[in-house]
Amino acid sequence: MITRRNFLTTAAVGTASVAALAACGTGASTTSGGATGSAENPITLNYTWWGNDDRATRTRKAIELFESKNKDIKIAGNFTDFGGYWPKRATEAAGGGLPDVMQFDLSYLRDYGQRNQLLDLGTVKINTDAFEKSLLPSGQIKGKTYGIPTSTNVFAVYYDPAKLASLGIAEPDGSWTYAEYNEFLSEVGAKGNGALFGGTDYTGVWWMFNVWLRQNNIAAFTEDGKLGFSKDDLKKWWNTTASLRGTPALISEERATQLAPKSPFGSNVTATEVTWDNFMAGYLADSGAKELKLVPVPSDAKDNLGLFFKPSMMMSASAKTKNKEAAARFIDFMVNDPEVGQIFKTSRGVPASKTQRDGTTFEGTDKLVVDYEKSIEKFIKDAPEPPIVGFGTLEASFKRVASDLNYKKVTIDGAVDAWFKEAEDLIKQNA
C-alpha cells in the first residue's frame, strides 16, 4: 500500500499517472438523464466552496484548467467563508436545491449523507487508486461514499518568528506542556504592550479539545453515538486557560470579533495560533509576513501528542444533480490532477492523492508544511471515527459557548452545563 508517511520521505514523480490523467476527460459528457454536453453547448455545473481570497484565486485557476481540458463542461463557481457556508447549504437542502458539486467538511458529512442529500460517489467514475485505503472510509457511511478527500492536515501551533525576535523572545521548539505554552503566551502578551497578544483562547476550538482528549486516552464519542467524555473533562479543559482570560496573553473576544473576517493571527495582532497546518498560505496572504513556522501542539503526555491526519476537506455532489457523470469528472479532476496539486500546493492541506502529490513541487512555505508533518509522523495515530449526526451543530455550539465564556457571560460551570445540555438534547433528537 502507498502510505502517506512513505510520501513524506520520497520525492518520486508518477509520470505515467500524470500522463494518464492529463489525457482523460476530453470527450462529450453524458448525464444520467441522457443529455449530452458539447463544446458548442456545454453542461453547466454549480460548484461552491469556502475559504478566503487566496483559496478563491487558486480555485478559479483550477476551474479554468478543468474547463480548458473539458470543453463540454462549464463550472459556475462561488464561495463564502466557513461560518456562512453551512447556513446556506442548510437552506438549499431544505428547498431541495444543493449545488451540483460542493466542497464538504467531515463535520457535516453524516448529516447530509444519512438524509440521502448527497450522491453516492461509488456509483460514478472517480479514480481512488492513488489514495491510501485507510483514508477513504472517512468519506463513507454505511458502505456508501459521500465524500472524496482532497487533502489532509494536522493540528499545529503557528508562530511568526519576526514578531518573536522583535520582542526578544526565543523561538519555541514545540516540546512544551500546557503550562509552558501558557507561560509563553503570557510572556508575549507582557512584552507586546497592548499591540501584540500571545494568541487566541485555544480551549474554544473543538478539534484542539479533541486532541487533548486523545492525549488523555479519552474518546470524544462512543460507538453508539453518545459523548465519550464527562462534564469534569470539559471543565478541566476550559480551566486550562482560565488564568489567562482577560490578560494580554489572550486577545479578547471583542477585539477578535472586530478583526473578522480575518483571524487575529492573520491580522498581525497575535504572535501564535493553534489550528490546522493547511492554513499557511491563507495566513501568509492575510498577514503579509515573510515567514511563518509550525511546531507541535502542547501536551502533558510526552509521547502522546494526540495528533492525527484529518481530511482537511472533501468533494461531494448533490444527490439531485442532473449531471452525475459530469460532476464525477470534475471531482476526479480536482482530487487527482497533478496540475491542480501544483495550483493549491498545501493551501488545502497535503494532497491526499499520491498522483497529485507526486505532480506537485513543494518549496518554501509549502515545504514547511510537508516538513512539519514529517517531523511529527511518529506521533500520528489513527484518526477518530466519523463524527456523529449533528456534529456540525455541536462544534458550532462549542465555539459559541466558549465565546460566551470569554465574554464573561457565563462561568466555567455554567458553560459546561449549557454545552452538555445542547449536546445531550441533540443526541436524543438524532437517536
C-alpha positions in Angstrom: 0.0 0.0 0.0 1.2 3.5 -0.8 1.1 5.3 2.5 1.1 9.0 3.3 4.1 8.5 5.5 6.0 6.9 2.7 5.2 10.1 0.7 6.7 12.3 3.3 10.1 10.6 2.8 10.1 10.4 -1.0 10.1 12.8 -4.0 9.3 10.4 -6.8 7.2 11.6 -9.7 4.5 9.4 -11.1 4.8 10.4 -14.7 2.7 7.6 -16.0 -0.2 8.6 -13.8 0.3 12.2 -14.8 0.0 11.4 -18.5 -3.0 9.2 -18.0 -4.9 11.8 -16.0 -4.0 14.6 -18.5 -5.4 12.6 -21.3 -8.8 11.9 -19.6 -12.0 14.0 -19.7 -11.8 15.4 -23.2 -14.9 13.9 -24.7 -18.5 14.8 -24.5 -20.3 14.4 -21.2 -23.4 12.2 -21.0 -25.6 12.7 -17.9 -27.8 10.1 -16.2 -30.8 11.9 -17.8 -29.4 11.3 -21.3 -28.4 15.0 -22.1 -25.1 15.5 -23.7 -22.8 18.4 -23.4 -20.5 19.6 -26.2 -18.1 22.4 -26.8 -20.9 24.3 -28.6 -23.5 23.6 -25.9 -21.6 22.7 -22.6 -23.2 21.4 -19.5 -23.1 23.9 -16.5 -22.2 22.6 -13.1 -22.8 24.8 -10.0 -19.8 24.5 -7.6 -19.4 26.1 -4.2 -16.5 26.2 -1.7 -15.5 28.1 1.4 -12.2 29.9 2.0 -10.5 33.3 1.8 -9.5 35.3 -1.3 -6.3 33.2 -1.6 -8.3 30.0 -1.9 -10.8 31.6 -4.2 -8.0 32.7 -6.6 -6.4 29.2 -6.6 -9.8 27.5 -7.1 -10.7 29.7 -10.0 -7.4 28.8 -11.6 -8.2 25.1 -11.2 -11.6 25.6 -12.7 -10.1 27.4 -15.7 -7.7 24.5 -16.1 -10.6 22.0 -16.0 -12.6 23.9 -18.5 -9.7 24.1 -20.9 -9.4 20.3 -20.8 -13.2 19.7 -20.8 -14.8 21.9 -23.3 -18.2 20.3 -22.8 -18.5 21.4 -19.2 -18.7 24.9 -17.6 -18.3 25.5 -13.9 -20.3 28.2 -12.2 -18.4 28.8 -9.0 -19.0 30.8 -5.9 -17.5 30.9 -2.4 -18.0 32.3 1.1 -16.3 32.0 4.5 -16.7 28.8 6.6 -19.1 30.4 9.0 -21.5 31.5 6.3 -21.1 28.4 4.2 -23.2 25.9 6.1 -26.3 28.0 6.8 -26.5 28.4 3.0 -26.2 24.7 2.4 -28.9 24.0 5.1 -31.3 26.5 3.3 -30.6 24.9 -0.1 -31.1 21.4 1.3 -34.4 22.3 2.8 -35.5 23.6 -0.6 -34.1 20.7 -2.5 -31.5 22.7 -4.3 -28.0 21.8 -3.3 -25.3 22.8 -5.8 -24.1 20.1 -8.2 -20.7 19.8 -6.6 -19.6 21.1 -3.2 -16.5 21.4 -1.1 -17.5 19.4 2.0 -16.3 19.1 5.6 -16.1 15.9 7.7 -18.2 17.6 10.4 -21.3 17.7 8.2 -20.9 14.7 6.0 -23.0 12.3 8.1 -25.8 14.8 8.5 -26.3 15.2 4.7 -25.3 11.7 3.7 -27.7 9.9 6.0 -30.5 12.1 4.8 -29.9 11.0 1.2 -29.0 14.5 0.1 -25.5 13.6 -1.3 -24.7 11.5 -4.3 -23.1 8.1 -3.7 -19.8 8.6 -5.4 -19.3 4.9 -5.6 -21.9 4.8 -8.4 -19.9 7.1 -10.7 -16.3 7.0 -12.1 -13.8 8.6 -9.7 -10.3 7.1 -9.6 -9.3 6.4 -6.0 -6.4 4.1 -6.7 -3.8 6.7 -5.6 -5.4 7.2 -2.2 -4.3 5.5 1.0 -7.1 3.0 1.6 -7.3 3.8 5.3 -8.3 7.4 4.4 -11.2 6.7 2.2 -13.6 5.4 4.9 -13.6 8.9 6.3 -16.0 9.8 3.5 -18.1 6.7 3.8 -21.3 6.0 5.6 -22.8 2.5 5.8 -20.9 1.4 2.7 -21.7 4.4 0.6 -19.1 7.0 -0.4 -20.3 10.6 0.0 -17.0 12.4 0.1 -13.6 12.1 -1.5 -10.8 13.8 0.4 -8.9 16.5 -1.4 -6.1 16.6 1.2 -5.3 16.0 4.8 -4.0 18.1 7.6 -2.7 18.0 11.2 -3.0 20.4 14.1 -0.1 22.7 14.9 1.0 25.9 16.6 1.8 28.7 14.1 4.1 31.5 15.1 5.7 34.5 13.5 9.5 34.4 14.1 9.9 38.1 13.2 7.4 39.1 15.9 9.1 37.0 18.5 12.5 38.4 17.5 11.2 41.9 17.9 10.2 41.1 21.4 13.4 39.4 22.3 11.7 36.0 22.8 13.3 32.8 21.7 11.5 30.7 19.1 9.8 27.6 20.6 10.7 24.0 19.5 7.2 22.7 20.3 8.3 20.3 23.1 6.0 22.0 25.7 3.4 21.3 28.3 0.2 23.3 28.5 1.6 25.2 31.4 4.8 26.0 29.4 2.7 27.1 26.4 0.6 29.3 28.6 3.8 30.9 30.1 5.0 31.6 26.6 1.7 33.3 25.7 1.9 35.4 28.9 5.5 36.5 28.0 4.4 37.6 24.5 1.5 39.5 25.9 3.5 41.2 28.6 6.1 42.4 26.1 3.6 43.2 23.4 2.5 46.4 25.1 -1.1 46.1 24.0 -0.2 45.9 20.3 0.5 42.1 20.3 -1.2 39.4 22.2 0.1 35.9 22.8 -2.7 34.2 20.9 -6.4 33.3 20.9 -8.1 31.1 23.6 -7.3 27.7 22.1 -9.7 26.0 24.5 -12.6 27.4 22.4 -11.6 25.2 19.5 -13.4 21.8 19.4 -10.7 20.0 17.4 -8.0 21.1 19.9 -10.2 19.8 22.7 -10.4 16.5 20.7 -6.6 16.4 20.5 -6.5 17.0 24.3 -8.9 14.1 24.9 -6.8 11.8 22.8 -3.7 12.9 24.8 -5.6 11.6 27.8 -6.8 8.5 26.1 -10.5 9.6 26.1 -12.8 9.1 23.1 -14.8 12.1 22.0 -17.8 9.8 21.1 -18.8 6.3 21.9 -19.6 3.7 19.2 -23.4 4.1 19.9 -23.2 7.9 19.2 -23.0 9.2 22.8 -20.5 11.6 24.4 -17.3 9.7 25.4 -16.2 12.4 27.9 -17.6 13.8 31.1 -18.5 17.3 32.4 -15.5 17.1 34.6 -13.3 16.5 31.5 -14.7 19.6 29.8 -14.5 21.7 32.9 -10.8 20.7 33.3 -10.2 21.7 29.6 -11.9 25.1 29.9 -10.0 25.8 33.1 -6.7 25.3 31.2 -6.6 29.0 30.2 -8.8 30.4 33.0 -5.9 32.4 34.4 -5.1 33.9 31.0 -8.5 35.2 30.1 -8.7 39.0 30.4 -4.9 39.3 30.3 -2.6 40.3 27.3 -1.7 36.6 26.9 -5.0 36.1 25.0 -6.7 38.5 22.7 -10.2 39.4 24.0 -13.3 38.0 22.2 -14.5 41.5 21.5 -11.2 42.5 19.8 -11.1 39.3 17.8 -14.7 39.9 16.6 -13.7 43.4 15.4 -11.0 41.9 13.2 -13.3 39.4 11.4 -13.3 38.0 8.8 -9.6 37.9 9.2 -8.2 36.0 12.1 -6.2 37.8 14.9 -3.1 35.9 13.7 -3.7 36.9 10.1 -4.3 40.4 11.2 -0.9 40.6 12.9 -2.4 41.1 16.4 -1.4 37.7 17.9 2.0 36.0 17.7 0.7 32.5 17.6 -2.3 30.4 16.5 -3.4 26.8 17.2 -5.1 25.4 14.2 -4.7 23.1 11.1 -1.4 23.2 9.3 -3.0 23.9 5.9 -3.8 27.5 6.8 -0.2 28.5 5.9 -1.0 30.1 2.5 -4.0 32.0 3.9 -2.2 33.3 6.9 0.7 34.5 4.7 -1.6 36.2 2.3 -3.6 37.9 5.1 -0.7 38.9 7.3 1.9 39.8 4.7 4.5 38.1 6.9 7.7 37.0 5.2 7.8 33.7 7.1 5.7 31.7 9.4 6.7 28.5 11.2 4.9 25.4 12.7 5.6 23.4 15.8 3.6 20.7 17.6 0.8 21.4 20.0 1.4 21.3 23.7 0.9 18.0 25.6 1.3 16.9 29.2 2.0 13.4 27.9 5.5 13.4 26.4 4.9 10.5 24.0 1.3 11.2 23.1 0.5 14.4 21.2 -3.0 13.2 20.3 -2.4 14.1 16.6 -4.0 12.5 13.6 -4.4 13.1 9.9 -7.9 14.5 9.1 -9.3 15.1 5.7 -9.0 18.9 5.5 -11.9 19.0 3.1 -13.8 16.7 0.7 -15.5 16.9 -2.6 -19.2 15.9 -2.7 -22.1 16.1 -5.1 -25.8 16.6 -4.7 -28.0 13.5 -4.9 -30.3 15.5 -7.1 -27.7 16.7 -9.7 -28.9 16.1 -13.2 -25.3 15.8 -14.4 -23.8 13.0 -12.3 -21.1 11.9 -14.8 -20.0 15.5 -15.4 -19.9 16.1 -11.6 -17.8 12.9 -11.2 -15.4 14.0 -13.9 -14.9 17.4 -12.2 -14.4 15.8 -8.7 -11.9 13.3 -10.2 -10.0 16.2 -11.8 -9.9 18.3 -8.6 -8.6 15.5 -6.4 -6.3 13.7 -8.8 -4.9 16.1 -11.5 -1.2 16.9 -10.9 -1.6 20.4 -12.2 -4.3 21.1 -9.7 -2.0 20.0 -6.9 0.6 22.4 -8.3 -2.0 25.2 -8.1 -3.1 24.6 -4.5 0.2 23.3 -3.1 -0.5 22.8 0.6 -3.2 25.5 0.9 -5.9 22.8 1.1 -3.5 20.5 3.1 -1.1 18.0 1.8 -2.8 16.4 -1.3 -4.5 13.1 -0.5 -3.9 11.5 -3.9 -0.4 10.3 -4.5 -0.7 11.2 -8.2 -1.4 14.8 -7.1 1.4 14.8 -4.5 3.9 13.5 -7.0 3.0 16.1 -9.5 3.4 18.9 -7.0 6.7 20.7 -6.2 6.8 21.7 -2.6 9.1 24.7 -1.9 9.3 27.5 0.6 6.3 27.6 2.9 4.7 24.6 1.3 7.7 22.6 2.1 7.5 23.8 5.7 4.0 22.2 6.0 5.3 18.9 4.5 8.4 19.0 6.7 6.2 19.7 9.8 4.2 16.6 9.1 7.3 14.5 8.6 8.6 15.8 11.9 5.6 14.6 13.8 4.8 11.4 11.9 6.0 9.2 14.8 3.3 10.7 17.0 0.4 10.2 14.5 -2.3 7.8 15.5 -5.4 6.5 13.8 -8.0 9.2 13.1 -11.2 9.1 15.2 -14.4 7.6 13.8 -16.5 9.9 11.6 -18.4 12.4 13.9 -22.0 11.7 14.9 -25.1 13.1 13.3 -25.5 16.7 14.2 -21.8 17.2 15.0 -21.6 20.4 12.9 -24.1 21.9 15.3 -22.2 20.6 18.3 -19.0 22.1 17.0 -20.7 25.5 16.4 -22.3 25.5 19.8 -18.9 24.6 21.4 -17.4 27.7 19.8 -20.4 29.9 20.8 -20.4 28.8 24.4 -16.7 29.2 24.6 -17.2 32.7 23.3 -19.7 33.5 26.0 -17.2 32.2 28.5 -14.6 34.7 27.1 -17.1 37.5 27.2 -17.7 36.5 30.8 -21.4 36.0 30.2 -21.1 32.6 31.9 -18.9 30.9 34.4 -17.0 27.7 33.5 -19.5 25.6 35.3 -22.3 27.4 33.5 -20.6 27.0 30.2 -20.1 23.3 30.7 -23.7 22.8 31.8 -25.0 24.8 28.8 -23.0 22.9 26.2 -23.8 19.5 27.7 -27.5 20.3 27.6 -27.3 21.2 24.0 -25.2 18.2 23.1 -27.4 15.7 25.0 -30.6 17.2 23.5 -29.2 17.0 20.0 -28.1 13.4 20.5 -31.6 12.4 21.7 -33.1 14.1 18.7 -30.9 12.0 16.3 -31.1 8.7 18.2 
